[in-house]
């Protein structure tokens, strides 16, 4: 039976972490002492979110208590990443065009039409690529999903940025992570190295300021005592779970109303 994946509620954050772990095992030769390190489990992501009891509204603590009830100790939660230094320098919502190419085994995105001589992305930023797929174009607008998670996208909202959506996967794009800073040149072109291997494509639409997403299981359920005055926090730790480990996912959003 597929696992139920609960949407993350519209709450703020005091601190966040989004990282990857690659478990290894070490063996050593009894004769030479030579060391051998090898992977023995698949890579998976870890996430930490510290949620204030009182955030931008007075609802955050209540959302946390209801999330625990919806999870019921057994279900998963859908998380979206925050950018590096998100509270200091949130990346702009920018839609651009470019090409994906490979050089010496590494994948790069060449982007056109940017502001000249401008930093366009930082290490660990995410870019979502919309690759031409032969499907009909879907016309819509970019819109924030909610004010506290500015990097979760949807279509059909009332945002100010109309664009043509190109769908290449059921989730609306291929998300890659930037490995080093990139700046546009005097012509407004930037070459951006990314970690993931993507096949070469031309005429790619892409979104800067995107986010990665995954299904996660809480390592433990936080308890948070309310003080007589001041704020308090719910400190969550999560470990990624893959669809093939649980028989697939069923997405559930209990925060939407009919």
Buried (B, 14 or more C-beta within 10 A) or exposed (E): EEBBBBBBBBBBBBEBEBEEEEEEEEEEEEEEEEEEEEEEEEEBBBBBBBBBBBBEEEBBBEBBEBBBEBBEEEBBBBBBBBBBEBEEEEBEBBBBBBBBBEEEEEBBBBBEEBEEEEEBBBEBBBBBBBBBEEEEEEEBBBBBBBEBBBBBBBBEEEBEEEBEBBBBEEEBBBBBBBBEEBBBEEEBBBBBBBEEEBEEBEEBBBBBBBBBBBBBBBEEEBEBEEEEEEEEBBBBBBEBBEEEEBEEBEEBEEBEEE
